[in-house]
Amino acid sequence: MANSAHAINTATVTSLPGMFFAQAKRLGERPFLWVKVDGVYRPHTWNAIAERITAAAHGLKAAGVKTGDRVMLVSENRPEWLIADLAIMSIGAIAVPAYTTNTTVNHLHIINDSGCKVVIISTPQLARPVIAAAAESDRKLLLYVMDEPEKAMRSDATNQAWEIRAWSDLLADGSNQASPPPDIVTLKRDDVCCLIYTSGTGGLPRGVMQTHGNILCNCMGALEVLRPLGVGEEVFLSFLPLSHSYEHSGGQFFPISLGAQIYYAERVETLTTNLSEARPTLMTAVPRLYESMRARILQGLKTQSAVKRNLFQLALELGQKRYETPEAMTLWDKTRDKVCDALVRAKVTKRFGGRLKAMISGGAPLNYDVGVFFVALGVRLLQGYGQTEAGPVISANLATKIKLKTVGPPMKGVDVRIADDGEILVRGELVMKGYWNDPDGTIATIDSDGWLHTGDIGRLDEDNYIEITDRKKDIIVNSGGDNVSPQRIQGILCLEEAIGQAMAYGDKRPYITALIVPDADFASAWAKQHNVADDLAVLANNGDFKAAIGKA
């Protein structure tokens, strides 16, 4: 593969663990995973991670985990997350990622619905709601805690419905095995590798059965999207939760397919610092992060001199003109634009580490104004589209032709057509095997010809780029019979500095209203300035604060 360095041909790979171990064999002592230790990023090599995956896989087998068994995983992003995930898959078991923010009720639903028998947890603190759920479950659970579990926590487990062991015990139980489990060679692309639970906004969360092939198909398509940029020694910064299908596929397995390095961000609050330390070449994120970055840049601009503010504004205006109407750029425009490259855009590039090839936006619609803002500042921003039921990536803007009002053409290996009612239908290896324990839901979502009904409304433009207009079930029909897109209203509202989140509503009514959640930074700054409690519950009843939100 020209210009693809360590990228593996995912079309010929039969499983995700198979892909990992093939890369580890090739890359050996090269750095793979980076994590902060005593304030400094330190690497783990491909060989070191392969050894731990092998030990954990054999440890799970020794604990009685068999092919097809479900193993729940509750952890923040860290090397042990990837090790556990691949260890589970290596023995033909099914990984069940769960959010660290889940409540006891959330955990209980996933435990009972998935029928898991083992739970791997990162910290004693995150173990508590899982233990509470285990107490209410009708299952006997074995819990492994990555960080040393507290002695009291271990003793509490005596004669209970759960047993707690240390992660080090799991590794020790399989440490006498030098080779990966033989189960790997029997794995097929059509085998289920994980259950990714949906958000549950339309009811109880449903487990999406993703196969090895679903994710490998996504890796193949993503490589084709980015190949024109020159795929070489790539570096990713992982900060979106790995329990989300977007980060699971795009931030973990896609980097593995490229033989890339992955840095784990400490937390969202340290993202700016971690960006400068990791200096990623590719970055995946959700629109909310880009909205927040834009707001912070504009806020910081207020403290700059009038000359710098005017120069920044000129860079934005010329950059947007160059993107939207390049034919209208005069020689004078082009000359000033070059100056903006050196004095403005170079500083923005440095803010992202200095070697970023592209940022990929997914998980929700990207507001056009936010996209143009970054493109105008010289940052290549590619909006994509997908859902958990489809690997999850269906399409993405091409690096060679960015159309911000679209989500790009279908990726390689993906068929898309528009139904008579405007719904986007998808077919290909990326489509899930179905919903766990929900055959009726599966039949209602995937038709007899294999088309996944996405529930999104859209169209294909002259370049076969997908333009999404709304969710099929979300379109507001007001009392006058007009169709209104809540996503467009919400996107416009969230551009305001004072607004963190918004939800528009107005079905069958003569007006549209919205629920507004103030931006946390704005609320904090306002509370400090007016010497009142920094508490949204208190501020919600403060007339002056509500007036400030209205003026913003």
N, C-alpha and C positions, 0 to 999 in steps of 0.2 A: 504494500500500500504506500503510494507516494505521499510524502509529507505527513505521515501518520505515526511516526516514531514507534511507540510500543502498543499501538492499538491492535486489538485482536479481532479476527473475523468472527463476529457474533452469529453470523448465519450458519456457521458450522459447529458451534458450541451446543452441547446438549443440556447443560445445566449451569446455574449460577456458581455453585461451588467448583464445578469443573473449570469454569472460566477463571475463577480466582487462583486455583492451584496451578493452572497453566501459566498465569502471569507470574506467580511467585517463583516458579521454576526458572523462568526467563530472567527475572529482575533481582532475585536473590537478596543481596545485601544493600540494594538501593533503598533510600528512605521511602516510606509509604505513608504512615500515619504520624501526624505531629500533634502533640498535646502539651499544654503548659505545665511545667514542673518548677516550683519555686520561682515563678515569675518569668521563666524562659521556655520557649518552645523547644521541645526535644523530640527526636524522631524514633519511630519503631520501623524496623526494616520489614520487607516482604517476608523474609525467612522467619523472623521472630513472630510475626502475626500468624503465619502458616502453622508454626509449631503450636501456638496457643489454640488455634481453631481445631487442630488435630486432637489436642489433649481434651478440650471441652467437648468435642463430638464423642470421643470414646468415654468420657466421664458421663455424658447423658445416657449412652447405651448401658453403661454399668448401673445407672440409676433406674433402668427399666424402660426408658423411652424407646419406642419402636416406630417403624415406618408408619406414617399417617397420623401419629399422635400430635396433639397441639401443645405448643410451649409458648406461654405468654411472656412478653418482654417489656419491662417498664424501666426506662432509663433516659437520662439526658444524653446528648451526643457525646460519645467518647469511644476510644478504641474497643473497649469491652462490648459495646453495642454491636459493632460489626463482627467481632469474634463470636458472640453468642448467636447472632443472626445466621452466620454461615455455618456454625457448628450444628445448629438445629437442622438446617437444610441438608447438611452433609450426610445425615443418617436417614434422610427421607422423611423426617418429621416436618411439621408445618409451623412456621413462626407466626406469632400473633402479637404484633406491636400494639402498645397501648400508650396513650398520652400520659405524661407525668402530671398533668393538671387534672386527670380524671378524679372524680369523687368516688367514694365507696360504692355508691349506686351504679356508677359507670362500670367500675371494675367487676362488680357482681354480675351485671348483665353479660359482659364479655366472657367471664369465667364460666357461667352457666351455659351461654349460647355456644361457645366454642368447644366446651367440654375439655378444657385443658387440664393436664395433670401436673404440670411443672410451671412455676413462674420464676423468671430471672429478673431481679430488681437491683438497681444500682446502689441505693443508700438506705440505711435504717429508717430515715424520715419518710422516704417514698414507700417503704414496706408497710407502714402503719395502716393506710387506707386499704391496701391489698389484704392485710391480715384481718381487718374488720370485715372485708367482703368474704374472705375465706370462712370466717366464723358463721356467716349467714348462708354460705353455699352448702349444697348437699354432697360436695366432692371432698375427698382427701387430697390435699395439695402438698407438694414438695416445693419449698421456696429456697432459692439461692440468692444471697445478697453479695454484691460485688465488693462494697466496702465492708470491713469487718463488722458483723452484726453485734449489737450490744449484748452483754451477758444476760441481762434481764429479759431481752427479747427472745433469746434462745431458751431460757428456762420457762418462759411463758408458754412455749410451744409443747410442753410435756402433756401427753395424753389429750391433745387438742385435735382439731380437724386439719391441722397443718403441721409440717415439720420444717424447721429452718436450718439451713447449712450455709457455710461460707463459700463464696466463689472459688477461693483457693482450694477448698476441698474437692470441688468439681474438677479443677485442673489437675490436682494430684491424683484423682481416681483414674485419669486417662493419660498420665504422664509417661507411662511405660510403653506407649505405642508410638512408633516412629513414623508410621504411614497413615494417611487419611483412611477413614472407614471404607471398606469395599463397596458400601452402598452407593457411593458416588457414581461408579461406572454403570449402575442400573438406572440412574435417574434419566428421565425423558423431558423434553421441552414441554410436553402437555401435562406434566405432573404439577399439582398444586404445591407452591413453595411457601405461601404466606396468606393469611387472612388479614386484610386491611379493613378496619371498621369505618364506615361512613360517619359523618358528623351527627346524624340522627335528627337533623332539623325538620325532617318530614315525618318523624316518628322515632321508634327505637333504632339505634345504630344497627346496620346490617353488615355482616362480614363478606367482603368481596374476595372471592377465591381467585387470586392471581397465580398464574403458572410461571415456570422458568421462562417459557417462550414469550409470555406477555412482556416481561421486563427486557429480555434479550432483543426483542423486536424494537423496543423503545431505544435501546443502546445503538442499534444499527441505524435507525432513523436520525438520531441526534448527531451521530458522526457525520452523516451526509450533509446535515444542515451546517455544521461548523467546519467541514473540510476546506472550504475556500479560504478560511482564515489561516490555514496551515496548522495542523494538529501535531504538536511536538511534545516537549516536556511540560505537560500541563499541571497546574496547581489549582485546587479548589479550596474554598473556605466554607466549611459546613456549619450552619447555624440554624436553619429551619429544622423543626423536629423530625427525626428519622422515622417516627411513627406515622408521618404523613407520606402518602404514596409519592408525592412530588419529589421530596428529598430522598426517600428510600431508593427510587429509581435514578433520579437525576443527580443527586448529591452523593450517592454511595456506589451503585452498580455501574453507572456510566463512567465515573472516574476509574473504577477497576478495569473496565473494558479498554480504557485508554492507557492503562499503566501509569496513571497520574498519582500525584501526591495529594493527600487530604489533610488540611489543618482544621482542628476543631475549635470553633470560637468559644470563648469562655461564657459569654452571655450577650444578650442584645445590647446591654449598656456599654460593653467594651468593644463593640463591633468596629468603631472607627479606628481604635488602637490596633485591633487584630488584623484589620485590612492592611495597615501599614507594615505589620510584622510578617504576615503571610504572603503579601503581594500576589494575590491570586491572578491567574490568567483568564479564568472563567468563573462566573458567579451566578448562582440561581437564587431567586428571591420572589416574594409575593409583592403585588402592587403597593400594599400598605407600607412596606419598607421604603420603596422609592418615593412615596408621598412624604414619608417622614424625613427622608434625606433632603428632598427638595425644600421642605419647610425649614429645616435646620440651616441649609445653605442661605436661604433668603433671610432668615432671622439674623444670621451672622453678618450678612451684608449690611444690615442697618447700622452696625458699629464702625463701618469703614468710611473712608473719606468720600466726598462727593465725586472726586475724580475716579476712584475705584468703582463706585456704584454706577457711574455713567458708562465706564468701560465694560463692566459686566453686562449691563443692559444692552449695550451695542453688540456684544458677543451673542447674546440671546436673540436679538432681532435679526442679525445677519445669518446666524446659524439656522434659524427657523426659515428664513427666506431661501437659503441655500437648499434646505430640505424640501420645502413645499414648491418653490418656483425657481429652480436653478437657472432657467433660461432668462430670468429677469435680473440676474446678478450683473451689475455693471463692472467695468474695470476698477472703478473707485471702490465699489463694494468688495471686490475680491482682494484689493490691496489692504483695506481696513480689516478684512476677515483674517488675513495672514498675521496682522499685528495682534488680533485677538487670540489667535492660536498660541502665540508666544507668551502673551501677558495674562491671559485668562484660562484658556483651555488646558495649558500645560500644568497649571496649578491644580485644576480639577482632576486631571489624570493622576497626578501625584497623590492626591487625597485617597484614591482607590488603589494605591500601591505602585502605580507607575507602569504596569505591564498587562493591564486588563484588556483582553481582546473583545469580550462581549459580556453583557449582562443579559440574562434570560429572565423574563417575567412570566409567571404563571400562577395558577391557583385561583385567580379572580380576574375580572376585566381591568385592564390598565387604562386609566383616564388619558385621553389623547394629549391634554396639556402637560401632563407629567412626562409622557413619553417624549414629546417635542422638546421639553426643557432639557433633558439629558442629551438627546441627539444634537441639539443646538450647541451644547457645551462639549461636543466631541466624544461623547460616550456612546458606543454602539449598543443599543437596547433592542433586543429581539423579543417581541411578545409571542407567547405560545398559548396553546389551548389543550385542555384535556379533562379527564375525570378519572377517579379511582378505578372505575369499571373498564378503563381502556389503557392500562399500563403504567402511568396515567396519561402520557403525552400523545395527542392526536395530530397536532400540527404546530408549526413554528415559522416565524418569519425567516427568510433566508438572509444570510449575512450580506449577500450581494444585492439584495433588493428588499429594503425595509419599507413596509406599508403599515404605519402605526395604527390606522383605523381598522386593521384586520389582524387575524391571528396566524397569518401565513398559510401556505398550501399544506395539504396532508403530507406527513412524513413518508419516507420510503416504506413500502409494505402496508400502507394504509389506504383503504378505499373509502371515499366519502360521497354521499349523494344527499340531495335535499328532497324530503317528502312533499307531498301535495300541500300539506298544511304548513310548510316551512321548517319542519323539524329536521335537524341535522342527524343523519344516520351514518354509522361507522361500521366497517367490517375489516377483518384482518387478524393476524396472529395476536395482536395486542388486546383483543377483546377478552374479558374475563371468562372464566369457566362457568361462573354463575354466582348467586348469593348462597352462602352457607345456610343450610337448614331452611331455605326459602325457595322451593321449586316454583311456586306460583309467581313470586316476584321475578324470578329468572325468566320465566316464559313471557311475562308482561314487558320485560326490558329487552330481551334478545328474541327476534322473530325467527320463524322457521327457516329463513334463508340466511341466518347468521348475522343480520344487521342489528347493531346495538342502537336502541332509541335513546339518544342523549338527553332529551327533554329541553334542548336548547334550540332557539329559533335563529335562522341565519340564511345566508346566501353565498354562492360562489361567484367571484367577480371574473373579469376577463382574463386574469392571470391564474385562475383556479385558487386564489387566496380566499379563505373563509372569513366572512364578515358576520359576526354574531350580533343580533339585535336584542335578544332577551331570553330569559327562561320561559319555557312554554307555560308553566303554571304561575309565573310571577307577574305576567303582564296585567296592569291595572286597567280595568274598563270602568270609566267613571259613569256617573248617572246620565251624562249626555251622550254616551256611546263611544266616546273617544278612547283609543288605545294609548296608554301612557307607559313608558319604560321606567320602572323604579330605579334600575341600575344607573341610568343616565342622571337622574335627579340626585341619587346618592353620591355618584362620582363628582358632580359639580359641588355639592355641599362639602365634601371632604377635602376639597382644595383649600378651603378656608383655614387659616392658621389656628382658629379657636376650636375647630371641630375634629374630633378623633374618629368617630363613627356616626353613621346615619342610617336610618331605615325609613323609607317612604311608604305611605299607605294611603289608599283612597278608593278602593274597589267599590263600585256602585254608589259612590258619594259625589256630591257636586264640587268637591274640593280635594286637594292633596295635602296631607299633613306629614310630618316626619318626626321620628324620635331621634333626638340629638344626644350624643355622648361627647362631652367636652374633651379636648386634647389634654392629656395629663400635664404636659409641660406648661401649656398656656394657663391651666387652672392653678398650678403651683405658683407660677410667677405672679398671677393676679392676686392670689391669696396673700402672698408675701408682701406685695406692694400695698395692699389695703389692710394689712395686719389682722387677717381673719384666719380661722382654722383651715389648713390645707386638707380638706375632707369633702369629697364630692357630695356626700349625703347632706352636709351642712350647706355647701355652696348652692345646691339645687334649690334651696329655699331662700337664697339671697337675691333680692330684687336687682341690686346693682350688678351682680355677676351675670344674671340672665340678660340684663340690658347690654352688658359688654359682649356677650355671645351674639346678641342680635346685631350689634354694630360691626362685628368683625367681618 
